[in-house]
Amino acid sequence: MSYFEAFILALIQGFTEFLPISSSAHLILPSVVLGWEDQGLAFDVAVHVGTLAAVMIYFRREVVSLLRAFFGSIFKGDRSREAKLAWMILLATIPACIFGLLMKDIIEIYLRSAWIIAVTTIIFGLLLWYVDKKSALVDDEYQATWKKALFIGVAQALAMIPGTSRSGATITAALYLGFTREAAARFSFLMSIPIILLAGGYLGLQLVTSGEPIHFGFLVTGIITSFISAYICIHFFLKMISRMGMTPFVIYRLLLGVGLFAFLALQ
């Protein structure tokens, strides 16, 4: 991997991690279309660190408030809406953990193909479009119940399938349940913190036990680039959806899926 490849891959990770267009699909595509080699575990850890830092810093007030309320609910009996939201986010993380442990190897072996990405990109794009047009768009994230949290959590688990998009699946599920676009996005972003932390920790453990050589220049490039691009992405995404909805991302997914089908058909 060159510094140019490291920069492009980190840029892709940062810009697509929180958009409903699938970061995993975009990271797989360079190897399929351009023949780039796999970036390796160390780089995966680096870009996870960058995107995690971006979402935690952007939502730093909410994170501090939720953590304080969460521990307050345990030790002081806090029953505030922040405490409830913190527990709902934790609950929504459980399905992805279970699904990941049970299905990770199957997904890695059988579902990380360009054809699967093309299909899921189109299908879940159309689902996002339908739900965005038909949903009530009235509730905020504090209206999440344990049933709603689990439903969104199951959507997050299904997003392990490449091309689905973690943010796309969770936002679609939240919109279906009646969340406003902004609330759906905020809940999705806050949900991403524990799941990225767990994924990064798992990859980090794999890295330590694998003995894979580490190129610190690539790691620094990955962390800084993914952090900056992810932070910018979060900021403008939240502003955009209030005015334009999900339609631009649906159109992008459809074009990407059709373009990928055409590319594969010509091979």
PyMOL commands that set and color helices and strands:
alter all, ss='L'
color gray80, all
select helices_A, chain A and resi 3-16+23-34+41-58+60-75+81-111+114-134+141-143+146-158+166-176+181-210+216-244+247-265
alter helices_A, ss='H'
color red, helices_A
deselect
rebuild
show_as cartoon
